[in-house]
Amino acid sequence: EDHTPSKPPPRFIVACAVEEEAGHMRKQMKDVKDLPLGGCRRRSRGKIGGHTVDLILTDIGEINAARVLTAAILEEGASMVRGVVNVGCSGAHAKKLDVGDVIIGT
């Protein structure tokens, strides 16, 4: 396959609403570059386990997520996207929380 700068490799898209969520994922990425994407607060492209990943910040809310994901998918075509994962913690950014803790909103 041709993976020149004019034709990037197929990628996974990981969407996070805020930097507190995305920062953990970005630390796992290699060869990270920030790239512009219309309507997106930040997009970082890099590698995780040999796979190309676009980590995008969508901002909070379903409409923002839908708008930014649509732009990311359409930018290079749906055939260039291997999968989309939405990562978040529903606003639970307290330092006392640990991986695996369950948060119940009231």
PyMOL commands that set and color helices and strands:
alter all, ss='L'
color gray80, all
select helices_A, chain A and resi 19-28+62-76+78-80
alter helices_A, ss='H'
color red, helices_A
select strands_A, chain A and resi 11-16+30-34+42-48+51-57+81-86
alter strands_A, ss='S'
color yellow, strands_A
deselect
rebuild
show_as cartoon
